C-alpha cells in the first residue's frame, strides 16, 4: 500500500461520484461488485459511512488498515469510516454488503447506548449460533430496501439497521480482529463529520467547527481537500442538501416549512441553495421523485 494520501477515497467502490443516498443506506449482493472487478477490490476507504460485509459462503483475503487476514464464510466484516481496506475474493463468494451513512450510524449509537458501538468499529467475527437470526435481519433489510419509496420505508430501514446494530453488540465477543489504526487527519475528519451531523441545521461556519476540533480553519479545509477532495464548506452544504432531499422525499411538509426546519430564515434563499447544489428546485426534485415511485 502507498501513503494514506494516495489511497482512493470513494462512496462506493468503482463509482467516481461522491454522494450519499437519501436512504442513508445501500444494500447489494456481495457477488455483484466482486464479480464486476474480477474478485479483486483494491485499497480504498469511505468517508461518511461504515460497511458491513456478510460472507455467507466462500473465502477470501481481507486487508484492513494493513492487517491481512484469511477469511471464510460464514463471517461478518465490519469496516469503519476511513479504514483503508482491500479484498481478494474466491469466485464462489455469496452474501451481502451494507453501506450505512453516518447519520444512521448515530441512531444505532443511541439505540445501543454506547459511545463506540461495534457497527462503527473495524472487526471480523465468525457467525455460528446466531446465523439464522442474522440472515433474517439482513433479508428483511434487503426486502425493505428493494421496495419503492412508500410510507414508513425510511423508518423501517432505520429500525432494522438498529436491530442489526444490537445483534452485533450481542455477538461481537466472537471477533478475531479489531482495528483502530486511523491517522490523526482521518480522526479529525470523522469528528468533523460527527459535528456536522449534530449541528448542520445551525449553519455553523467552518471556523466554528475548526475551533471546536482544536485546529485552524485553513488546516481543516486542507485535510478535507486532501482526504476526500471536498472543501469543509462543501461537506457542511452536502449534509444540509441530504437532509433537504430526505424531507422532500419522505414527508409532505411544505417547502417553506422544510426551509425553516433546516435553519434557513428565507425560503427563497433555501430554493436558491438547493437548486445550485442539486440542479433542480425543491419542487422539481420532489415532483421527480414522486413520479418515479
C-alpha positions as CSV (number, residue, x, y, z in Angstrom):
1,X,0.0,0.0,0.0
2,X,1.1,3.6,-0.6
3,X,0.8,6.5,1.8
4,X,-2.6,7.5,3.1
5,X,-2.8,10.5,0.7
6,X,-2.6,8.1,-2.2
7,X,-5.5,5.9,-1.1
8,X,-8.7,6.3,-3.1
9,X,-11.5,7.7,-1.0
10,X,-14.9,6.8,-2.5
11,X,-18.5,6.4,-1.6
12,X,-18.9,3.1,-3.4
13,X,-16.0,1.1,-4.9
14,X,-15.9,1.6,-8.6
15,X,-18.1,4.7,-8.6
16,X,-16.5,8.1,-9.2
17,X,-19.3,10.3,-7.8
18,X,-19.3,11.3,-4.2
19,X,-22.8,11.0,-2.8
20,X,-24.9,9.6,-0.1
21,X,-28.4,8.2,-1.0
22,X,-31.4,9.8,0.9
23,X,-32.0,6.3,2.3
24,X,-28.7,6.6,4.2
25,X,-28.2,3.0,3.2
26,X,-27.1,1.0,0.2
27,X,-27.7,-2.8,0.0
28,X,-26.4,-5.2,-2.6
29,X,-25.3,-8.8,-3.0
30,X,-21.6,-9.4,-2.3
31,X,-21.1,-11.1,-5.7
32,X,-22.3,-8.0,-7.6
33,X,-19.3,-5.7,-7.2
34,X,-16.8,-8.5,-6.6
35,X,-17.6,-10.1,-10.0
36,X,-17.5,-6.7,-11.7
37,X,-14.0,-6.2,-10.5
38,X,-12.7,-9.8,-11.2
39,X,-13.0,-10.6,-7.4
40,X,-10.1,-8.1,-6.6
41,X,-11.1,-5.0,-4.7
42,X,-8.1,-2.7,-4.5
43,X,-7.2,-0.5,-1.5
44,X,-9.7,2.3,-0.8
45,X,-11.7,3.9,2.0
46,X,-15.0,5.5,2.6
47,X,-15.9,8.9,4.1
48,X,-19.2,9.3,5.8
49,X,-20.2,5.6,6.1
50,X,-19.4,2.3,7.5
51,X,-19.7,-1.0,5.7
52,X,-20.9,-4.5,6.8
53,X,-19.9,-7.5,4.7
54,X,-21.7,-10.7,5.4
55,X,-19.7,-13.5,3.8
56,X,-22.2,-16.4,3.8
57,X,-20.2,-18.8,1.7
58,X,-16.8,-18.7,0.0
59,X,-13.5,-17.3,1.2
60,X,-11.1,-14.5,0.7
61,X,-8.2,-12.4,2.0
62,X,-9.0,-9.1,3.8
63,X,-6.5,-6.4,4.3
64,X,-7.8,-3.9,6.9
65,X,-5.6,-0.9,7.7
66,X,-2.5,-3.0,6.8
67,X,-3.5,-6.2,8.7
68,X,-4.1,-9.1,6.4
69,X,-6.4,-11.9,7.4
70,X,-7.7,-15.0,5.6
71,X,-11.5,-15.2,6.0
72,X,-14.0,-18.0,5.4
73,X,-17.8,-17.9,5.5
74,X,-19.9,-17.6,7.4
75,X,-18.5,-14.4,8.9
76,X,-19.1,-10.7,9.3
77,X,-16.6,-8.0,8.4
78,X,-17.3,-4.5,9.8
79,X,-15.3,-1.7,8.3
80,X,-15.4,1.7,10.0
81,X,-15.3,5.1,8.2
82,X,-11.9,5.9,6.7
83,X,-10.4,2.4,7.3
84,X,-8.3,1.5,4.3
85,X,-9.3,-1.9,3.1
86,X,-9.0,-4.3,0.1
87,X,-10.2,-7.8,-0.7
88,X,-9.3,-10.8,-2.8
89,X,-12.4,-13.0,-3.0
90,X,-12.9,-16.6,-4.2
91,X,-15.2,-16.8,-7.2
92,X,-17.8,-18.7,-5.2
93,X,-18.5,-15.9,-2.6
94,X,-22.0,-15.1,-1.7
95,X,-23.5,-12.8,0.9
96,X,-24.5,-9.2,1.3
97,X,-22.8,-5.8,1.6
98,X,-24.5,-2.9,3.5
99,X,-23.1,0.6,3.3
100,X,-24.6,2.7,6.2
101,X,-24.2,6.5,6.3
102,X,-23.1,8.2,9.4
103,X,-26.4,9.9,10.4
104,X,-28.0,6.4,10.5
105,X,-25.0,5.0,12.4
106,X,-25.6,7.7,15.1
107,X,-29.1,6.3,15.6
108,X,-27.6,2.9,16.2
109,X,-25.2,4.5,18.7
110,X,-28.2,6.0,20.6
111,X,-30.1,2.7,20.4
112,X,-27.3,0.6,22.0
113,X,-26.3,3.4,24.4
114,X,-22.7,3.0,23.6
115,X,-20.2,5.7,22.5
116,X,-18.3,3.5,20.2
117,X,-20.7,0.7,19.0
118,X,-19.4,-2.3,17.2
119,X,-21.2,-1.1,14.0
120,X,-18.8,1.9,13.9
121,X,-15.7,-0.3,14.5
122,X,-13.4,-2.4,12.3
123,X,-13.6,-6.1,13.0
124,X,-14.0,-9.6,11.6
125,X,-16.2,-12.1,13.5
126,X,-17.3,-15.6,13.0
127,X,-21.0,-16.4,12.7
128,X,-22.2,-19.6,14.2
129,X,-25.0,-19.9,16.7
130,X,-27.0,-16.8,15.7
131,X,-26.6,-17.2,11.9
132,X,-30.3,-17.8,11.3
133,X,-31.2,-14.7,13.2
134,X,-28.6,-12.6,11.4
135,X,-29.8,-13.7,8.0
136,X,-33.4,-13.0,8.9
137,X,-32.4,-9.4,9.8
138,X,-30.4,-9.0,6.6
139,X,-33.2,-10.5,4.5
140,X,-35.7,-8.0,6.0
141,X,-33.3,-5.1,5.2
142,X,-32.9,-6.3,1.6
143,X,-36.6,-6.8,1.2
144,X,-37.4,-3.3,2.6
145,X,-34.6,-1.7,0.6
146,X,-35.9,-3.2,-2.7
147,X,-39.4,-1.7,-2.1
148,X,-40.5,1.5,-3.8
149,X,-40.5,4.6,-1.7
150,X,-43.6,4.1,0.3
151,X,-44.9,5.4,3.7
152,X,-42.7,4.1,6.5
153,X,-39.9,2.7,4.4
154,X,-37.2,5.0,5.7
155,X,-38.3,4.4,9.3
156,X,-38.4,0.6,8.7
157,X,-34.9,0.6,7.3
158,X,-33.7,2.7,10.2
159,X,-35.2,0.4,12.7
160,X,-33.8,-2.7,11.0
161,X,-30.3,-1.2,11.0
162,X,-30.7,-0.5,14.7
163,X,-31.7,-4.2,15.2
164,X,-28.6,-5.2,13.3
165,X,-26.5,-3.0,15.5
166,X,-27.9,-4.6,18.6
167,X,-27.2,-8.1,17.1
168,X,-23.6,-7.1,16.6
169,X,-23.3,-5.8,20.1
170,X,-24.6,-9.1,21.5
171,X,-22.4,-11.3,19.3
172,X,-19.2,-9.5,18.8
173,X,-17.5,-11.5,21.5
174,X,-16.6,-13.9,18.7
175,X,-14.5,-11.3,16.9
176,X,-10.9,-12.1,16.0
177,X,-9.8,-8.7,14.7
178,X,-10.4,-5.2,16.0
179,X,-8.5,-2.4,14.3
180,X,-8.1,1.2,15.3
181,X,-5.3,2.5,13.2
182,X,-6.7,5.7,11.8
183,X,-4.2,8.5,11.4
184,X,-4.7,11.9,13.0
185,X,-6.1,13.5,9.9
186,X,-8.8,10.8,9.4
187,X,-9.7,11.2,13.1
188,X,-10.2,14.9,12.6
189,X,-12.4,14.3,9.5
190,X,-14.5,11.8,11.4
191,X,-15.0,14.1,14.3
192,X,-15.9,16.9,11.9
193,X,-18.5,14.7,10.2
194,X,-20.0,13.9,13.6
195,X,-20.2,17.6,14.4
196,X,-21.9,18.4,11.1
197,X,-24.4,15.6,11.7
198,X,-25.2,17.1,15.0
199,X,-25.3,20.8,14.1
200,X,-26.0,21.1,10.3
201,X,-29.2,23.0,10.9
202,X,-27.4,25.6,12.9
203,X,-25.4,26.8,9.8
204,X,-22.2,27.0,11.7
205,X,-19.2,28.4,10.0
206,X,-16.1,26.4,9.2
207,X,-14.2,28.5,11.7
208,X,-16.6,27.5,14.4
209,X,-16.2,23.7,13.7
210,X,-12.4,24.1,13.5
211,X,-12.2,25.9,16.9
212,X,-14.2,23.0,18.5
213,X,-11.8,20.5,16.9
214,X,-8.8,22.5,18.2
215,X,-7.4,23.2,14.8
216,X,-7.4,26.1,12.4
217,X,-10.0,26.6,9.6
218,X,-7.3,26.5,6.8
219,X,-6.0,23.2,8.2
220,X,-9.5,21.7,8.4
221,X,-10.1,22.7,4.9
222,X,-6.8,21.4,3.7
223,X,-7.3,17.9,5.2
224,X,-10.8,17.7,3.8
225,X,-9.4,18.5,0.3
226,X,-6.5,16.1,0.8
227,X,-8.6,13.1,2.0
228,X,-11.9,13.4,0.1
229,X,-11.3,16.2,-2.4
230,X,-14.1,18.3,-0.9
231,X,-13.8,21.6,1.0
232,X,-15.0,21.8,4.6
233,X,-17.8,24.1,3.5
234,X,-18.9,21.7,0.8
235,X,-19.2,18.9,3.4
236,X,-21.5,21.2,5.5
237,X,-23.6,22.0,2.5
238,X,-23.7,18.3,1.4
239,X,-25.2,17.4,4.7
240,X,-27.9,20.2,4.5
241,X,-28.7,19.1,1.0
242,X,-29.0,15.4,2.1
243,X,-31.5,16.3,4.8
244,X,-33.5,18.6,2.5
245,X,-33.8,15.7,0.0
246,X,-34.9,13.3,2.8
247,X,-37.6,15.8,3.8
248,X,-38.8,16.3,0.2
249,X,-38.9,12.5,-0.5
250,X,-40.2,11.1,2.8
251,X,-42.6,13.9,4.1
252,X,-45.4,16.0,2.8
253,X,-44.1,19.0,4.7
254,X,-44.3,22.2,2.6
255,X,-41.1,23.5,1.1
256,X,-41.3,26.7,3.2
257,X,-41.6,24.6,6.4
258,X,-38.6,22.5,5.3
259,X,-36.6,25.6,4.8
260,X,-37.3,26.8,8.3
261,X,-36.7,23.4,9.9
262,X,-33.3,23.3,8.3
263,X,-32.3,26.7,9.7
264,X,-33.0,28.9,6.6
265,X,-34.6,32.2,7.6
266,X,-35.6,32.9,4.0
267,X,-37.3,30.1,1.9
268,X,-36.2,31.9,-1.3
269,X,-32.6,31.5,-0.2
270,X,-33.3,27.8,0.5
271,X,-34.6,27.4,-3.0
272,X,-31.5,29.0,-4.5
273,X,-29.2,26.9,-2.3
274,X,-31.0,23.7,-3.3
275,X,-31.0,24.5,-7.0
276,X,-27.4,25.4,-7.0
277,X,-26.3,22.1,-5.5
278,X,-29.0,19.8,-7.0
279,X,-29.5,21.5,-10.3
280,X,-33.3,21.3,-9.6
281,X,-35.6,23.4,-7.5
282,X,-37.0,21.7,-4.4
283,X,-40.4,21.5,-6.1
284,X,-38.9,19.9,-9.2
285,X,-36.9,17.4,-7.1
286,X,-40.0,16.4,-5.1
287,X,-42.1,16.0,-8.3
288,X,-39.4,14.0,-10.0
289,X,-39.1,11.5,-7.1
290,X,-42.9,11.2,-6.7
291,X,-43.3,10.4,-10.4
292,X,-40.5,7.8,-10.2
293,X,-42.1,5.9,-7.3
